[in-house]
Amino acid sequence: MRGNTPGLPDPRRRLIFLLVVLSLAFGGVVARLTVLQAIDSHRYSEFGMSQRMHSIVLPAARGAIVDRNGAGLALSTRRRTVWANPQVVRDPVAGARALAPLLDMPEMEIRERLTTSAAFVYLARKVEDPVADKVEALHLPGVSLLEEPKRVEPAGPLAAPVLGKVGLDEQGLSGLELQFQHQLQGRPGQLIVERDPRGNDIAAGIHELRSPVAGNKLVLTIDRSMQYEAERVLAEQIVTTKAKGGIAMVMDVQTGEIRAMANLAAGTGNAPPAPSPDNMAVTKVYEPGSVNKMITVAAGLEEGVIRPSDTFVVPDTINVADTTFHDAEEHDTERMTVSDIVAESSNVGTIMVGRKLGKERIDRFLRAFGLADRTSLDFPGESAGLLPELGKWSGTSMATVPVGQGVAVTALQMLVAYNTVANDGVYVGPSLVKQVVDAQNRVRDTPPASSRRIVSSATARELTEMLEQVVEGGTGTAARVQGFTVAGKTGTAKKPREGYRGYQDGAYVASFVGFLPAEAPRLSAIVVLDEPTPIFGGVVSAPVFSQLGGYGVRVFGIPPDGGVAQSGRPAAASSQQELPDAVVSTTSNPVPVPSARDTLERNPR
């Protein structure tokens, strides 16, 4: 029997040790496999999937904005975006060199994007099809194309301040695009694909698509043809009168639906007028001047302190709070009916009517006609009117406010006030959106605008007859439309200085607002020109109203009324053209009244 050799380990002990080590190692492997297969299998499976799965957001097409007849004003079309996965790009230097001239970008900028650690970078958003085709033809690994919606305007800049703008990601930034962002934006979709490490789609891999849902379509009350005509004739008059800009609006009398809303600014140099940066018709206030006299007279009639046939002894000046106010032209003291005061736009006569009313009733009717509040449009950036609080009326306010100075309104507010008279004394809120149509073509009509009675039918008829006389033989004869009776009022007002007391020297706002046919009103309209030459509303704004009215009755099929047909072409300016409203000369130190931004102040003259 052999014994163990001295100094050598027992083979059995070595085998046992090895067996133990192998058993422990095997147990460790089994334990690890158990963890991987049973406990952490889901986590590692998800990790593996995440390496292969790629999710791509599919932007939804933004809803269209169309006119009342379905003609496109703002639509979304498809453009391709160039993007890259830098983790898959093989040669960023060569790729940047090839892409730079196609994308019109610096080569270094593209190279930097292709070498980032991100898995997705934009190279160029929404490129034109020829560019996208050339990029696709390069077959660059890691560089792909993605379809995205892009906003386009089929009618060009028509009604641009009303429609507003969208950002690069199709989000509304201004105008209706911002106001109706929720309805227009739609719901984005998603594409999930399984790709190999080289970025190629795995044929038998996962491919899931959740289609985007297009945004709702807005059907506006605007008529594209009427809008085009409003911008055309307004642009011509801005050029002719060298005005800084202008506003023209047309409204349906009974419904308050706006058929046209034009906002133009004069071009620089020889450039033609272009859409203003914002919708001035609702965002900017101005002192209305004599067009505001209608509200003073309306209050007097409704309160029973005057009748159309009442006679006033009217001198050419009147003294209020140590300040002398003049009529537009010097004249002997004469007897004038209320109708004459309106037709000839007498400042002195209107101040007399205002005195009979008192400041409380004047203020109440200004507010009742909506001149203190924003309209029902709820348009982004819309301004309320600026009316002095009763406790802050100065001594001269009893003269300035009745004739439209010392207050500030938007053009839309003043149009709606006159539309109230045309609508038998019932105020109806303006509207711009007629219907909302969803992706399934389901139509939802916009609720009717709120309405309320402001003056009686009798008062509205009496006012209409007076406003007809303004056009028939007063300061607004240039507003005539052949075959139709027209009612309206002219206005010429000095512009307040921005941020300071007083008024700008030689700066005036000229306006005309009215409606037709006067005997059965269907359309109301306003024209406002900023610093025109000549300055008178009856000379520069009334002719634009005439063109708009003439076009409107044709495009909307409004028949001539039974009244006396008036001359079709704008008449020459009446000899009774009004001068700037509330012309005054001081007989003592004037009492300042509020200025146009915070408080509106009278600048004595």
Buried (B, 14 or more C-beta within 10 A) or exposed (E): EEEEEEEEEEEEEEEEEEEEEEEEEEEEEEEEEEEEEEEEEEEEEEEEEEEBBBEBEBBBBBBBBBBBEEBBBBBBEEBBBBBBBBEBBEEBEBBBEBBBEBBEBEBEEBBBBBBBEEEBBEBBBBBEEEBBEBBBEEEBBBBBBBEBBBBEBBBEEBBBBBBBBBEEEBBBEBBBBBBBBEBBBBEEBEBBBBBEEEBEEEEEBBEEEEEBBBBBBBBBBBBBBBBBBBBBBBBBBBEEBEBBBBBBBBBBBBBBBBBBBBBBBBEEEEEEBBBBEBBBBBBBBBBBBBBBBBBBBBBBBBBEBBEBEBEBEBBBBBEBBEBBBBBBEEBEEBEBBBBBBBBBBBBBBBBBBBBBBBBEBBBBBBEBBBBBEBBBBEBBEBBBBBBBEEEEBBEBBBBBBBBBBBBBBBBBBBBBBBBBBBBBBBBBBBBBBBBBBBBEEEEEEBEEBEBEBBBEEEBBBBBBBBBBBBBBBBBBBBBBBBBBBBBBBBBBBBBBBEEEBBBBEEBBBBBBBBBBBBBBBBBBBBBBBBBBBBBBBBBBBBBBBBBBBBBBBEBBEBEEBEBEBBEEEBBEBBEBBBBBBBBBEEEEEBBBBBBBBEBBBBBBB
